[in-house]
């Protein structure tokens, strides 16, 4: 019996060893394993490495706007620490057995008092809203300032927000889209008039209202038959307008008369995105199908459609896009000639922080923020026009004589209005429909035209 028992134990041991070897081999070949997000560190105040911010990239949108703030200093009992932030924050002690914390919302600061000695202080800092990160502007330890040079924004590049849409890459067009036929040597100046032929894909959309024709929006020529614009430009109360009351003119420079190379077309069909939400201007995109084809010439050409490959060819740094239109100028009147303005694309976090009540509610993964806060912005009358980015033929070429094509990256969608006035506030950023999120939708409608 003992020999049989020993034999069974030996066989069982061999089986277990073989199972473990198989599991180990499977893990090695399959590449599966438990992998966590790497911990990242930054210094929130320049010149002081006693202070450290610790955060975990890749968290969910609701959790990615938090970090741990550590002060690697010894704190005797009765020590006091006061931390001020640039925006609202929820601050939590990592160890509440040695200290207490209280807040002063009026000054955006928290005070911490130690009732026991401690070897360091660690608090968790979290923003009140997705995409908003509070950064320290002052850290006072026992009346000594530890943060003389705050470095806000160290976490902004790690915020991903909601990413509910992915799109596949299309090859960068090799044809003539997005290329001017009329060349000018003058530099582009913000807010200044363009010249005829500068933006041959930009059109003026008109609507018949009570027996008079009224300019309503801009649009972008994508092909000989399709025009891209904002959904709010081609709807009333969220419903598509009758195509018979719309028309579009290309090759236009003067808002009223004075042009010699224009082409006007009636609209055959209004195609509004199925999930357009007028109250929030979500999916603010539509296509206008013209009754007859447009003719390409020196003053009328199609723009290129944005695609992810375009990113790879851009110079390193902030994306800069150009918005053109007859929008309201500083005199609150529509411009008489086509104007242009170059605007930087703004990261989600600083955009939301600039006006949490507005951008925090409206900005999502299918929109982006762009502009300045110095009086240079898109405005009423620019709606529906393109946020267009120059993509060089040679990757990274940022020279003044670089060749390339203009791609429609966004559509002018919404801007914050002035208090009690239906006119845009030039000191605020603007929101744009992200065309890259709708490439599939656009192609599904225009593919029959190719």
WOBEL-V185355 format. One record per run of one state. SS is the DSSP state (hx for helix, st for strand, lp for the rest). FROM is the first residue (numbers start at 1). TO is the last residue. If there is no record, write none. Layout:
ss: {SS | SS}
from: {FROM | FROM}
to: {TO | TO}
//
This chain:
ss: {lp | hx | lp | st | lp | st | lp | st | lp | st | lp | st | lp | st | lp | st | lp | st | hx | lp | st | lp | st | lp | st | lp | st | lp | st | lp | st | lp | hx | lp | st | lp | st | lp | st | lp | st | lp | hx | lp | st | lp | st | lp | hx | st | lp | st | lp | st | lp | st | lp | st | lp | st | lp | st | lp | st | lp | st | lp | hx | lp | st | lp | st | lp | st | lp | st | lp | st | lp | hx | lp | hx | lp | st | lp | st | lp | st | lp | st | lp | st | lp | st | hx | lp}
from: {1 | 2 | 31 | 39 | 43 | 45 | 46 | 51 | 57 | 66 | 72 | 75 | 76 | 80 | 86 | 90 | 94 | 99 | 105 | 108 | 109 | 115 | 118 | 119 | 121 | 127 | 136 | 142 | 144 | 146 | 150 | 151 | 156 | 159 | 192 | 194 | 202 | 210 | 212 | 222 | 226 | 230 | 231 | 234 | 235 | 237 | 239 | 241 | 243 | 246 | 251 | 254 | 255 | 263 | 273 | 277 | 278 | 282 | 283 | 286 | 291 | 297 | 298 | 300 | 301 | 304 | 306 | 308 | 314 | 320 | 326 | 328 | 329 | 334 | 335 | 337 | 338 | 339 | 347 | 348 | 355 | 356 | 363 | 367 | 371 | 386 | 393 | 404 | 416 | 417 | 418 | 424 | 425 | 430 | 435 | 450}
to: {1 | 30 | 38 | 42 | 44 | 45 | 50 | 56 | 65 | 71 | 74 | 75 | 79 | 85 | 89 | 93 | 98 | 104 | 107 | 108 | 114 | 117 | 118 | 120 | 126 | 135 | 141 | 143 | 145 | 149 | 150 | 155 | 158 | 191 | 193 | 201 | 209 | 211 | 221 | 225 | 229 | 230 | 233 | 234 | 236 | 238 | 240 | 242 | 245 | 250 | 253 | 254 | 262 | 272 | 276 | 277 | 281 | 282 | 285 | 290 | 296 | 297 | 299 | 300 | 303 | 305 | 307 | 313 | 319 | 325 | 327 | 328 | 333 | 334 | 336 | 337 | 338 | 346 | 347 | 354 | 355 | 362 | 366 | 370 | 385 | 392 | 403 | 415 | 416 | 417 | 423 | 424 | 429 | 434 | 449 | 450}
//
